[in-house]
Amino acid sequence: MKRYKREWNQNQTIAPKPRLGKKPFILPEEYPDLVALVKSRTDWTLATLALAWYERTGKSLSRSVFSDTCRRAGITFKKRV
């Protein structure tokens, strides 16, 4: 309680502060472009997706970045049988 009271007295708010850190490699505004790229073909691998993204935007990114970004954008990869 003391911390909240001190915060209120200093800033007149106890709202959460903005999170620090570097910005994501693919911004949330670019998610629709990423979704459109993923839907353009059904047999993407993360490596070929990274290459296609580089050809489209000029941003060279790793497979792990694409894995994390696709998860955040709600894109799932299902094995083909």
HUJOGI-V666659 format. One record per backbone hydrogen bond with DSSP energy under -1.0 kcal/mol. CO is the residue of the C=O (numbers start at 1). NH is the residue of the N-H. E is the energy in kcal/mol with one decimal. If there is no record, write none. Layout:
# HUJOGI-V666659
co=CO nh=NH e=E
co=CO nh=NH e=E
This chain:
# HUJOGI-V666659
co=1 nh=5 e=-2.5
co=2 nh=6 e=-2.7
co=3 nh=7 e=-2.4
co=4 nh=8 e=-2.4
co=5 nh=9 e=-2.4
co=6 nh=10 e=-2.0
co=7 nh=11 e=-2.7
co=8 nh=12 e=-2.1
co=27 nh=30 e=-2.0
co=28 nh=31 e=-1.1
co=30 nh=34 e=-2.0
co=31 nh=35 e=-2.9
co=32 nh=36 e=-2.2
co=33 nh=37 e=-2.1
co=34 nh=38 e=-2.5
co=35 nh=39 e=-2.4
co=45 nh=49 e=-2.4
co=46 nh=50 e=-2.2
co=47 nh=51 e=-1.9
co=48 nh=52 e=-2.4
co=49 nh=53 e=-2.4
co=50 nh=54 e=-2.0
co=51 nh=55 e=-2.2
co=52 nh=56 e=-1.9
co=53 nh=57 e=-3.0
co=54 nh=58 e=-2.0
co=62 nh=66 e=-1.6
co=63 nh=67 e=-2.4
co=64 nh=68 e=-2.3
co=65 nh=69 e=-2.6
co=66 nh=70 e=-2.7
co=67 nh=71 e=-1.8
co=68 nh=72 e=-2.2
co=69 nh=73 e=-2.4
co=70 nh=75 e=-2.8
